[in-house]
Amino acid sequence: MQKLKCKILRGLLTVTLVLSLPVLPSVSQTQFPKPVGHVNDFANIIPNDIEQKIEALCLEVRQKTGAQIAVVTVKTIGDEDYNEYANKLFRAWGIGEKGKDNGVLLFNAVKERKFRMEVGYGLESIIPDGLAGEIRDKYVFPYFRKDDYGNGYRAGTRAVANIIAKDAGVQIGAARELLPSPIRKRQTQRRNSDLWNTDTIFLLVVGIGFVIVLLSFLYRPQQAWWDSEGDLAVSIVVGRVGIVGAEATATVAAEAVASAAALAGSAVGTVVAAAREVGISSFVAHYDSLDLGPQ
């Protein structure tokens, strides 16, 4: 009887102790959206045509190698760490073949401006962390910096696809399509912007100056070359053109042509007409503003 009372007492004490403990709030698990395919653009930053090309590429990789590539964009992850979020998403979706863990996730949180490439254990031997970082820096980020997320994901997916295909000994046709290069585009824009730089204007002014001097010589054969104000002005242009900017060069050139107008006559009009034709607006505008008097 005594033993029974002791057991009852211990039971009551245990229940009392448990009930006296503070109730801890339950930790809610992260809720992920359901996948809709290989490309899951929940942030709506990938154009439809590029999304279709990435989807076709991922599908071909899956059909020929069994490996799965998933592209995911979300608007925000809140206060969560993007590395943990990507890892948990990778596990929740089960990216890759069951038992092989041969999946790759390309993940981007747009608001936080965070990108993560998660690689399954089955592919870590061919895509280690260092190579994943190289793919990110070399193929993805150059496009992301221009807010071209579509081609950034496409370039990154293609790089991953080529590595997987090479290891499996297969060819991925969709991975051979050419992509616009952000580096080449910047170089092209820079070359176009430099079309009418100081060096170009220099060559143009020297050419105009040479024509004026030659015409002055032909129209005034009885004088020496440097006896006229127009020729002297041309010499000033040639001397100054190396140290002035494009706009100032055009202004000086216009003044030189105007000074030579009295010597070269109608031939100068031909030079000015040519300048109008090629669109040297600074030259023509300043020339037109000069008071040359009756021609």
Summary of the structure (lengths in Angstrom):
residues: 295
radius of gyration: 37.0
end to end distance: 136.0
largest distance: 146.2
contacts: 835
relative contact order: 0.07
helix: 61%
strand: 8%
